[in-house]
Amino acid sequence: MVKGMGFKFARCLALAAGLLWGAPAMARNAHDFAFEGIEGGPMPMSQFKGKVVLVVNTASFCGFTPQYEGLEQIFKEYQGRGLVVLGVPANNFGGQEPGTNAEIKEFCEAKYDVDFPLASKVSVKGGDAHPFYKWALETLGEDKAPQWNFHKYLVDAKGDLVASFPTRVVPDAPEIKAAIDRAIAAK
């Protein structure tokens, strides 16, 4: 065995385990994380390299649920220019996303004709928060953490967090569109 081969193998295993479970030990940007798709199977954020991603924690039974319409509209408007909207169902706020992944998917497609990618339901706050959300909290600070459903993070084409928008800022708000335009222009 070549000297150092054991360390390289161990590091490779650690990175693979991190990608499988959501976050490698030394995450540098959003592309280092992975969600599970709503229908199962891995959804690595690295698949969005070169694209701008609007990551939104969603819920089916919330007063802000009609934002799905705006999210779908902005996805269609900007998709050809390199935007991906990623819906991340979460049941952290008021128990407003109690359904299974299959129920959530059916609701989103039937009620709002959602065509953008959806992740499996995860936690977005607290000790059991998905690693992406823990990283976002560490990166942007407590004041930029989701306080309710439909909080939005904007990730640029390089995987850096470039903006955070609270629940009440609707998807087609001028500040969101301006941030998306800047991120697309920068790629």
C-alpha positions in Angstrom: 0.0 0.0 0.0 1.3 3.5 -0.9 1.9 5.7 2.1 -1.1 8.0 2.6 -3.5 5.8 0.7 -5.5 5.1 3.9 -6.1 8.8 4.6 -7.3 9.4 1.0 -9.6 6.5 1.1 -11.0 7.6 4.5 -11.5 11.2 3.2 -13.3 9.8 0.1 -15.6 7.8 2.3 -16.3 10.8 4.5 -17.2 13.0 1.5 -19.4 10.3 0.1 -21.2 9.8 3.4 -21.7 13.6 3.6 -23.2 13.7 0.1 -25.5 10.8 1.0 -26.7 12.4 4.2 -26.9 16.0 3.0 -23.6 17.7 3.9 -19.9 16.9 3.6 -17.8 17.7 6.7 -16.3 20.8 5.1 -19.1 22.5 3.1 -17.9 25.5 1.1 -21.1 26.4 -0.7 -24.6 25.2 -1.6 -23.3 22.8 -4.2 -21.8 20.7 -1.3 -25.3 19.7 -0.1 -27.9 17.3 -1.2 -31.6 16.9 -0.7 -33.7 13.9 -1.5 -36.2 14.4 -4.3 -39.9 14.3 -3.4 -40.3 11.0 -5.4 -37.1 9.6 -3.8 -33.6 9.5 -5.1 -30.8 11.9 -4.5 -31.1 15.6 -5.5 -27.5 17.0 -5.1 -27.3 20.7 -5.3 -24.2 20.2 -7.5 -26.6 19.4 -10.3 -27.5 23.1 -10.3 -23.9 24.3 -10.9 -24.0 27.2 -13.4 -27.6 28.0 -12.5 -29.2 30.4 -10.0 -31.4 28.7 -7.4 -34.2 30.1 -5.4 -34.6 27.7 -2.4 -38.0 28.1 -0.6 -39.3 26.2 2.4 -42.9 25.5 1.6 -46.1 24.3 3.2 -49.5 23.2 1.8 -51.8 24.6 4.5 -50.5 28.0 5.2 -51.8 31.5 4.6 -48.8 32.0 2.3 -49.4 28.8 0.3 -50.7 30.8 -2.7 -47.1 31.9 -3.2 -46.8 28.6 -5.1 -48.4 30.5 -8.0 -45.8 33.2 -7.9 -43.0 30.7 -7.5 -44.2 28.8 -10.6 -44.6 32.0 -12.5 -41.1 33.2 -11.7 -39.7 29.8 -12.5 -41.3 29.9 -16.0 -40.2 33.5 -16.5 -36.6 32.9 -15.7 -36.0 29.2 -16.4 -34.6 29.8 -19.8 -32.1 32.3 -18.4 -30.8 29.8 -15.8 -33.1 30.0 -12.7 -34.2 26.9 -10.8 -36.8 27.2 -8.1 -36.4 24.5 -5.5 -39.4 23.8 -3.2 -38.4 22.3 0.2 -41.5 21.2 2.1 -41.2 21.6 5.9 -43.6 21.1 8.8 -41.8 23.4 11.2 -44.3 26.2 11.4 -47.7 25.6 12.7 -47.8 22.0 11.5 -48.9 23.3 8.1 -47.2 20.6 6.1 -48.4 17.4 7.7 -48.7 15.3 4.5 -46.5 12.6 3.0 -44.2 13.4 0.1 -46.8 11.8 -2.2 -49.6 14.0 -0.8 -47.5 17.1 -1.0 -46.5 16.4 -4.6 -50.1 15.7 -5.6 -51.3 18.9 -3.9 -48.7 21.0 -5.6 -49.3 19.7 -9.0 -53.2 19.6 -8.8 -53.7 22.9 -7.0 -50.8 25.1 -8.3 -49.6 23.2 -11.4 -46.1 23.2 -9.9 -43.4 22.1 -12.4 -40.3 23.2 -10.5 -38.3 20.6 -8.5 -39.5 19.6 -5.0 -37.4 18.0 -2.3 -38.7 15.5 0.2 -40.1 17.0 3.4 -37.3 18.1 5.8 -36.9 20.2 8.9 -35.6 23.8 8.3 -34.9 24.9 11.8 -33.6 23.6 15.1 -31.2 20.7 15.8 -32.7 18.5 13.2 -32.6 21.1 10.5 -31.4 19.9 7.1 -27.6 20.6 6.8 -28.3 23.1 4.0 -30.4 25.2 6.4 -27.8 24.9 9.2 -25.2 26.1 6.8 -27.4 29.0 5.6 -27.9 30.0 9.3 -24.1 29.9 9.9 -23.4 31.7 6.7 -26.0 34.5 6.8 -26.8 34.7 10.5 -29.8 34.2 12.8 -31.7 37.1 11.4 -31.8 35.5 7.9 -33.1 32.1 9.2 -36.6 31.0 8.2 -39.1 32.4 10.7 -42.1 30.9 8.8 -43.1 29.0 5.7 -42.0 30.4 2.3 -38.7 31.9 3.4 -36.5 32.3 0.3 -32.7 31.9 -0.2 -31.0 32.8 -3.4 -28.0 30.8 -4.4 -25.8 32.1 -7.3 -24.4 30.0 -10.1 -21.2 29.3 -8.1 -23.2 28.0 -5.1 -22.8 31.1 -2.9 -25.8 32.4 -0.8 -26.4 35.9 -2.2 -29.7 36.9 -0.7 -32.4 35.9 1.8 -36.0 37.0 1.7 -38.6 36.6 4.5 -42.0 35.0 4.0 -43.9 38.2 3.3 -41.7 39.1 0.3 -43.7 37.5 -2.6 -41.8 35.7 -5.3 -42.3 38.4 -8.0 -41.4 41.2 -5.6 -39.1 43.8 -7.3 -36.3 43.0 -4.8 -36.4 39.3 -5.6 -36.5 39.9 -9.4 -33.6 42.4 -9.1 -31.5 39.9 -7.0 -32.2 37.1 -9.6 -31.3 39.5 -12.5 -28.0 40.4 -10.8 -27.2 36.7 -10.1 -28.0 35.7 -13.6 -25.9 38.6 -15.1 -23.0 37.6 -12.8 -22.9 34.0 -14.0 
